[in-house]
Amino acid sequence: MINVNLKATENFVSSELYNKQVEQAYKGLDTVLKGNGAGNDFLGWVNLPSEIDNALIDACNSIVSRWRGKVDVVVVVGIGGSYLGAKCAIEALSHSFAANMCTTNPQVVFAGHNISEDYAAELLEFLSTRTYATVVISKSGTTTEPAIAFRIIKEDMEKRFGKEVCKERIVAITDASKGALRTLANQEGYSTFIIPDNVGGRFSVLTPVGLLPIALAGFNIKELVEGARHMQEVCSKPEANNPAVMYAAMRNAIYSLGKKIEILVNYNPKLQYLGEWWKQLYGESEGKDEKGIFPASVNFSTDLHSMGQYIQDGERILFETNVLVKNAAHKVVIESDAQNLDGLNFLAGKRVEEVNKMAQLGTKLAHIDGGVPNIEIEIEKIDEYNLGELFYMFEIACGISGYMLGVNPFNQPGVEDYKKNIFALLDKPGYEEASKAIRARL
């Protein structure tokens, strides 16, 4: 069960201010659950955990069985929400050195999340000595980055394995009936999964977009869904101990005091990509109409040796949300050393995680003293169930928080501006006038 601890905000946020924000959070929750707010045509994720049936989980696991022992690598092609959730879960659940160890599961790698020629060339070089399959994720099939990557990978696969083999080794996750990728999948006979029309990319981790890659990496997606299902039940109640309400209310209370930047902090490197997933979720949902908390992330204690100085003594415009893990999965004890040259014999007999916990506490106290409010979100351990809880809690808190800000949390109008410029600069048909206007500015 997720535990939200707000004690380290008490020096900054009065109970009166917090309680007012809680009342607003209840209204935001009601808007999300009733589906009567802006962007309500993209609320399919709200009840998704309770609606996922065994048929979808079995369909994902059937692809796992089809490819097990036949492919060394699975390339997942997607960008934004079409890869960050899966990347987050796989990084969190995997052995830290999985890429260098023998395993019965294929190695999952990602493509289509950049436009780097070096990355594309090195990916092809890596794949040249391996047997691989591909999962391509796009509602439209025309998003520039994944479309380029899939074109390159598809050509390589067909040259190496032939079209008939590719039918078995390419899976498309796309729209149910329309779009370039749906058309191609139907023509080529690829297996397909559907991205629901009413689920936006950044909320799609519990659709096949996230579930299939996570399953292919060897993890239990049924447990992931169960964790999310439990959190759906918990977060549907307008109660003071609802973790989504607590988080949304406090972050907006702090924002109202002029703290414009939220830093998501972890003390376990397995959660590094949680920060990347969370940044898209909140940045794309709230950053509009000249409003919104700017989302950033750090990995402690590593980044205490780089970002720690600014957080401690820089401009007082930020606060921290710490994602903490109650129980480590392993046990390593620090031994005594006869020479004690490093002066660390006072730690002899202690677990490494005990030192980590004291680093968490010491950092929190220092940052509070430095004027940085701290929210704490603790999970029991890093596993599929707890990740499912965390994904869902952050998602529904995001919807609540967006409505508290007075924005539509489910659109992203600003994302289209740079795309139009790219198309014009690349002389895409239909962008001739825009191309002339842009080039006149250069």
Helices and strands as residue ranges (DSSP letters): E 3-5, G 7-9, H 15-34, G 40-42, H 48-51, H 54-67, E 73-77, G 80-82, H 84-93, G 98-100, E 107-111, H 117-127, E 132-137, H 144-161, H 163-169, E 170-174, H 180-188, E 191-194, G 201-203, H 208-216, H 221-235, H 243-256, E 261-266, G 269-271, H 272-286, E 294-299, G 302-305, H 308-313, E 318-325, G 345-347, H 352-369, E 374-379, H 384-405, H 415-425, H 432-441
